[in-house]
Amino acid sequence: MSTKSEPIPVAPGITRRTLVSGTAVMLCEFTLAAGAVIPNHNHPHEQVGYVVSGRLRITIAGQTSELGPGDTYWAPSNVPHSALILEPAVVVDAFSPPREDYLSNAKREA
């Protein structure tokens, strides 16, 4: 089943589209402007991501990597992570369990 959700600005230079959510996993697309910062944070959700385009420097559990198109990452549950966007980027993230705070524009699948 296909869905379309509206982009939501979440911070300067960061826009999120919650694409779809099931009972155990959620898929989101982030559009990121060069210079945008995702501050160090953690959450109970396991997070995996795929860089569609652009470049970013991501730090997970104190380890920093520079990522580009085709690269992936994993932030385990409750592990601090942050990012600096080096070039305009599009990233797709999956969260498990789904983030309740991102459900406002999600298509729910049963």
ROFI-9028 format. One record per residue (C-alpha): residue in three letters; residue number from 1; x, y, z. Coordinates in Angstrom, 2 decimals. Layout:
REM residues N
[node "ALA" NUM [X Y Z]]
...
REM end
This chain:
REM residues 110
[node "MET" 1 [0.00 0.00 0.00]]
[node "SER" 2 [1.43 3.42 -0.89]]
[node "THR" 3 [1.06 6.55 1.21]]
[node "LYS" 4 [1.86 10.25 1.03]]
[node "SER" 5 [2.45 12.45 4.07]]
[node "GLU" 6 [3.19 16.12 4.37]]
[node "PRO" 7 [6.66 17.38 5.36]]
[node "ILE" 8 [6.94 18.78 8.89]]
[node "PRO" 9 [9.77 21.16 9.86]]
[node "VAL" 10 [11.28 19.80 13.08]]
[node "ALA" 11 [14.32 22.09 13.54]]
[node "PRO" 12 [16.24 24.64 11.46]]
[node "GLY" 13 [17.24 22.90 8.23]]
[node "ILE" 14 [15.51 19.62 9.14]]
[node "THR" 15 [12.21 18.39 7.68]]
[node "ARG" 16 [10.56 15.04 8.43]]
[node "ARG" 17 [7.98 13.02 6.55]]
[node "THR" 18 [6.60 10.05 8.46]]
[node "LEU" 19 [6.05 7.64 5.59]]
[node "VAL" 20 [4.38 4.66 7.24]]
[node "SER" 21 [4.07 3.02 10.63]]
[node "GLY" 22 [3.13 -0.48 11.66]]
[node "THR" 23 [2.85 -1.93 15.14]]
[node "ALA" 24 [6.59 -2.67 15.43]]
[node "VAL" 25 [8.39 -0.36 12.98]]
[node "MET" 26 [8.12 3.14 11.50]]
[node "LEU" 27 [9.73 4.59 8.36]]
[node "CYS" 28 [10.59 8.30 8.08]]
[node "GLU" 29 [12.29 10.47 5.45]]
[node "PHE" 30 [14.42 13.42 6.56]]
[node "THR" 31 [15.46 16.28 4.27]]
[node "LEU" 32 [18.51 18.01 5.75]]
[node "ALA" 33 [20.11 21.33 4.80]]
[node "ALA" 34 [23.87 21.80 4.78]]
[node "GLY" 35 [25.01 23.05 8.19]]
[node "ALA" 36 [22.00 21.65 10.04]]
[node "VAL" 37 [22.78 20.02 13.36]]
[node "ILE" 38 [21.00 17.12 15.00]]
[node "PRO" 39 [22.02 17.61 18.64]]
[node "ASN" 40 [23.26 14.75 20.79]]
[node "HIS" 41 [20.23 12.83 22.05]]
[node "ASN" 42 [18.97 9.34 22.77]]
[node "HIS" 43 [15.62 7.58 22.81]]
[node "PRO" 44 [14.29 4.12 23.63]]
[node "HIS" 45 [13.76 3.36 19.94]]
[node "GLU" 46 [16.27 1.36 17.92]]
[node "GLN" 47 [17.10 3.40 14.80]]
[node "VAL" 48 [18.61 2.35 11.48]]
[node "GLY" 49 [19.23 4.75 8.62]]
[node "TYR" 50 [20.11 4.89 4.94]]
[node "VAL" 51 [21.70 7.93 3.27]]
[node "VAL" 52 [19.89 8.51 -0.04]]
[node "SER" 53 [21.88 11.61 -1.03]]
[node "GLY" 54 [24.27 14.18 0.42]]
[node "ARG" 55 [26.89 13.89 3.14]]
[node "LEU" 56 [26.77 13.97 6.93]]
[node "ARG" 57 [29.02 13.37 9.89]]
[node "ILE" 58 [27.30 11.17 12.44]]
[node "THR" 59 [28.43 10.30 15.95]]
[node "ILE" 60 [26.98 7.24 17.66]]
[node "ALA" 61 [28.20 6.19 21.12]]
[node "GLY" 62 [31.22 8.47 20.72]]
[node "GLN" 63 [32.31 7.04 17.35]]
[node "THR" 64 [32.20 9.47 14.41]]
[node "SER" 65 [31.81 8.51 10.73]]
[node "GLU" 66 [31.34 10.53 7.56]]
[node "LEU" 67 [28.55 9.06 5.45]]
[node "GLY" 68 [27.37 9.55 1.87]]
[node "PRO" 69 [24.92 8.03 -0.60]]
[node "GLY" 70 [24.36 4.32 -0.01]]
[node "ASP" 71 [25.84 4.31 3.51]]
[node "THR" 72 [23.89 3.02 6.49]]
[node "TYR" 73 [24.02 3.41 10.27]]
[node "TRP" 74 [22.52 1.93 13.43]]
[node "ALA" 75 [21.80 3.71 16.71]]
[node "PRO" 76 [20.87 1.16 19.38]]
[node "SER" 77 [18.17 1.91 21.92]]
[node "ASN" 78 [19.15 4.58 24.49]]
[node "VAL" 79 [22.59 5.23 22.90]]
[node "PRO" 80 [23.54 8.91 22.41]]
[node "HIS" 81 [23.86 10.04 18.78]]
[node "SER" 82 [24.16 13.30 16.83]]
[node "ALA" 83 [24.89 14.55 13.31]]
[node "LEU" 84 [26.27 17.50 11.38]]
[node "ILE" 85 [24.98 17.83 7.82]]
[node "LEU" 86 [27.91 18.55 5.47]]
[node "GLU" 87 [25.92 18.76 2.20]]
[node "PRO" 88 [22.17 18.87 1.55]]
[node "ALA" 89 [21.00 15.34 2.30]]
[node "VAL" 90 [18.05 12.98 2.26]]
[node "VAL" 91 [18.06 10.19 4.83]]
[node "VAL" 92 [15.52 7.42 5.44]]
[node "ASP" 93 [15.28 6.15 9.03]]
[node "ALA" 94 [13.40 3.22 10.53]]
[node "PHE" 95 [12.46 3.27 14.22]]
[node "SER" 96 [11.41 0.31 16.33]]
[node "PRO" 97 [9.13 0.55 18.12]]
[node "PRO" 98 [7.43 3.43 16.28]]
[node "ARG" 99 [8.01 6.89 17.75]]
[node "GLU" 100 [4.74 8.15 19.19]]
[node "ASP" 101 [5.88 11.76 18.66]]
[node "TYR" 102 [6.19 11.09 14.89]]
[node "LEU" 103 [2.75 9.52 14.42]]
[node "SER" 104 [0.94 12.80 13.73]]
[node "ASN" 105 [1.25 12.44 9.95]]
[node "ALA" 106 [1.82 8.70 9.58]]
[node "LYS" 107 [-0.25 6.23 7.65]]
[node "ARG" 108 [-0.99 3.38 10.06]]
[node "GLU" 109 [-0.71 -0.15 8.69]]
[node "ALA" 110 [-2.30 -3.11 10.45]]
REM end
